[in-house]
């Protein structure tokens, strides 16, 4: 069978809210093929299929803005719980 996984996580490097990073990874059969990184601010592809998806998803301004907003909506709102 095939295995597809999406992992969204917040990475905290300090208690300062400026040190938070939002990562949204897409994995197929244990190989990450595309990732959104809030520090980079766009999707980055790691395979041929991932590069194709990253280009398409980066061209969608509304979807990209929503993904960028996850840092504020999810990570920074939940930071006190993690600390």
Steps between C-alpha positions, in 0.01 A plus 500: 500500500583864494554731792423874489552726798474873572679635805445857621718608789623804686868516587603717790862612533441730797223646715505806276206484258732614220683167523199290393499316168201329336577190289240323286646184343352258249639145499437214260637154580734640767654760264422867553415650163386855578517730803372841601735686732383827657857629508532455123137606447424259217484134403820320406500174305751222561402259222384549142138466610565728800653773283195484272264531800706777659488711184123455472433569868732803506309652208174489702519830690197430721619154601852625565368786716295252701804278555708800609226592748530165678804629688286769664178298525635172628859526625497832682155435652615168645852605605408549870371141513829362363705705748 
